[in-house]
Amino acid sequence: MMQFFSSETIYSKNQSIAHSILDSAQVVLDVKREDQIHAFVSGNKFRKLKYNLTEAKALGYDTILTFGGAYSNHIAATAAAGKIVGLKTIGIIRGEELGKDFDKTISENHTLRFAHEQDMDLHFVTRETYRNKTTLVFLDELRAKFGSFYLVPEGGTNDLAIKGCEEILTAQDLEYDVVCCAVGTGGTISGIINSSLPHQKIIGFPALKGDFLNKEIAKYTTQKNWELILDYHFGGYGKINQELIEFINVFKEQQQIALDPVYTAKMLFGIFDRIQKGIFPKNTRILAVHTGGLQGIAGMNKKLMKKKLPLITI
């Protein structure tokens, strides 16, 4: 295993994609395998946590507190990273009902079970209370309850997270005309925009409905070489249908790359759809960033079983 959160920049490989759609359009598509950075702290979660956890230790904190839902990649990654670097972790989890029978929740929820196994202290709050996660009053209540802690926001996005995400693109990526990224809170794409070159177009594929993310991203970058494509959220955050499931499974079979259903799969579906529609000129070189999140597949498959939909191949 690599030295965790070392001062050196971690480089991920770019994997070429072979597909008849690409051949017909005369477009090159590579996937940046950020998902392979670490077994448990992969993709953009590694990038976002790197400088935050380094800063927490430098400031003398022994505890990290953060927020997330029941299937949060961020919760799982923070728990694992904290254990690796020797920091206690506290997760404030949306959904008070999940805490009523903790043993049942842990037995049924892969994400929360993993976080618990990494020694994260899980605390469940109502959805109404959870909405106050950024207010000073609620944060003061948490400090009164848990003592001093270093705060990492939901999803991990802050200035130090942006700094980490600026390391995703490296010298090997200068040849690409277009860089694509799935978008959640906007932190990952902001870092990519900041480290991109003027000739590169950065395209974001939000996993959530709405166009509010433009303002969020603009807080972290002054560059104008980016846009968000709002057509591939499949109904909203965490929503999925049979068409996307089939795309995920066929892509894994053909390319030997697993895709998470919440973020990266929707981005790649969108890329292929836009290539087929002739939106990218011939000879365009596209780099798609795989931001990890594969731990969430187990939880998604449980939902799919209940809906009697096909399962995602793990």
N, C-alpha and C positions, 0 to 999 in steps of 0.2 A: 504494500500500500504506500502511496506517495506520502511525503511529509505534508501534514494537513495545515492549510493556511500558511504556507511558507511565503517568504517575501517574493519568491519567483512567480512569474506569470505562468499559469497552466495553459498549455496548448492542446486543443482538441483537433482531431483529424477531420478532413472533409471527404465525404464518401460520394463518389459519382453515382448518379441514378441513370439506369438504362431503361428506356420505355419507348414504345412506338409513337406515342403522342409527342414526345420530345424530338424524335427523329423527323416526324412529319413537319413540325413547326421549326425545325432547325434551331432549337434552343437547348442550351446546356443547363442542367440542374444538378447541383451538389448539395448535400446535407452536412451541415457542421454538427458533428456528433458530441455536443455538449453533454448529452445524456450519459456518456461513458467516462466522465471525469471522476466519479466516485460511486460506489455501490449504493450509498444511502443519501448522500448530499450531492445530487447531480444537477447538471444544467444551470439554469439561472439562479437556483437556490444557493449553490456554491458561490456564485459570483456575488450575490446580494449579501450573504452572511460573512464572507471573507473579511472585509474591513470592519464590519460591525462587531464581530466577536473579537477581533484583534484590538479594537478600540476599547471594548468592555474590559478586557484584561489589563490593558495599559492604564485605564482609569481606576483600577483596583476593585472592580465589581466581581462578585462571585456568582451572580444570578442574572439570567436573562428572562424577561417576561415578554410574551407576545400573544397574538390573537389568531384564531382561525376557526373554520367550520369542521364538521365531523370527518371530512375526507380531505382535509387541507394538505397539499404537498408541503407547504411552508411549515406547518406544525411538525410533520414527520422529519423534515430536514433539520429544523432547529433543534429538535430533541436529539437527533443523532450527532449533529455538529457539537452541541454543548457537551455531550458525554465525551466525545473525542478530545476536546480541548480542555476539559476539566471544569466546566461551568455548570452550575445547576440551571435547570430550565423550568419555567412555569408556563403552561398553556391555558389561556382563557378561551373556553370553547363555547361557541354559539349553540344553544339548545339545552335548557335546564332539564328537560325530560331525560336526557342522556345520562344524567348523574343520579337518577332515582334508583336505578339498579346497575351499579357500576360494573359488577362482574358480568352481567348479561351484555352490557355495552361493549366491554373489552373483548368478550368472546365472539361477538358478531361483527365488530368493526375493525378491519385490518389496520387502518391508519392509526386509530387511537390505541390499539393494542401495541403496535410498534412503538409509538411515542412513549407509552407506559413502560415498555421493556427497556427503553433508553433512559429510564428514570425521570422522565418529565412529570412534573406535578400537575395533574389535570384538574381544572376547576370549571364547572359548567354554570352558565348564566342564562337568563331569559333572553329572548331575541330583542326585547325592548331595552334591557340593560346593555346588551352587546352593542347597540347602536350608539351608546355613549362612549365607545372605546377611545375616542380622541379627545374627550373633554377633560379639563384639568381636575374637575370635581371627582370624576370616576377614577382617574389615575391616582389622585391623592388617597382615595378610599383603598385602592389596591396597595399602595405603599404602607398605609396604616395596617393593613392585614398581613402583608408578606415581608415588610421591611424594604430596605434599599434594593433596587434592581435596575439593570440597564434595559431600556425599552426598545424593542424592535417592533415596528408597526405591522399590522395585518398585511400579509403579502410580502413584507420585507423591504418595501421601497422607501428609501430616504437618500440623503446626499451620499452617504458612504456606500449604499447599494448601487447607486449610479456609477460611482467610481469603480466598483468591482465589475459592473457590466460593460464598462468602457474597455475592459481587457478581453472581451469576447472576440472582437475583430483584431487580427494581427497582420503582419506584413504579407503572409501567404494569401490574404483575402483581397489584396489591392486589385486583382485582375477581374473581380466581379463587377458587373454593371448594376445589378439589383441585389439587395439583401432583404430577405423576408423574415419576419418574426411574429409569433403569436403575442397577443397583448392581453394582460390582465389588469394590473394596476398602472402600467405604463413605465415602470422602472427599467425593465430590460431594454426596451426599444429606445429609451432615452439615452442609455449608455452607448448603444450601438450607433445612434445618430451622432453623438458627440465624437466618436472615434472614426466615423466614416469620412471618406474623401468627397470633395465637391462633385466629382463625376458620377458618384454612386447615388442611386435612388433607394431609400429605405422604405419598405412597405410593411405596415402592421396589419394583422388580422385579429381584431378584438374578439374575445370569447364571450363578451357581454353585449347586450343590446344598447343602443344609444350612441350619441356622438360626444358625450361629455369628456371622453379621454383626450380629445384634442387639447383642451385647456390644461389637463394634468401634465401632459407631456411637455407642453410649452413652458411649464414651470422649471424644467430641468435642462432645456436646450434652447439655443438661439438660432440653430441652423434650420434651414427651410427645405431641405432635400428629402422630405418625408411626407407620407400620406397614410391614412387609415382606410381600409376597405371594410365596409360594414355589412357585407352581404353573406357572411359565412359563419354566423354564430349558431345556426341550426335551432333557433328559437330562444336562445339565451344561455346563461352560464350553466354548465353541467348538463345541458340538453343534448340529446343524441337521437338519431333515428336509424332505421335499417340500412339506408343508403350509406351513411357514414361508417357504420359497423363493417359493411362489406368492403368499403374502401380501405379501412384499417387492416383488415385481415388479408386482403389481396396484396396490399403494399408490403406487409410483413413477409408473405410467402414469396413475392417476387424480388424484394430488395434486401431481405433479412434485417429489416429495421422495424422494431416495435414502436408504435405511436400511442401517445396518451390521447384519450378521447375528448378531453376538455380543451386542450390548447393546440398542440402540434398537429394533430390529425386534421383539425379544421383549417389550419393554415395551409397544409399541403393539399388538401382537397381544393381549396380556393386557388392555389397556384396552378394546379393542373386544369381546373376549369377555365381560368383566364388564359392559359396557354392555348387550350383548344379553341377559345373564342378569338384567337389571333391578336390579343392585347399586347403581347410582347413581340417586338420586331425580331426578325431573323438574326441569328448570331448573338442574341442576348445571353449573357452568362449570369445565372441566378444562383444565389447562395441562400438556402433555407436553414435557419438556426433551430436545431432540436433542443428545446429547453427542458427536457427530462420529464418528470412527473409520472413515471411509469408505475409508481407504487399505487396510484389511484385506480388502476385497472381492476383490481380485485373488488373494490367497493362498487365500481360501475357495473361489474358483472352481476353482483347481487341484485342491483336495481333492474338489470335487463332480464334476469330470471323471473322476477316478479311480473314483469310486463310481457313475458313469454316471447322475448326477442332473441335473436342469435347472440352468442357470447363473443367477446373479444378474445382472440387468441393470445395467450400469455407465453 
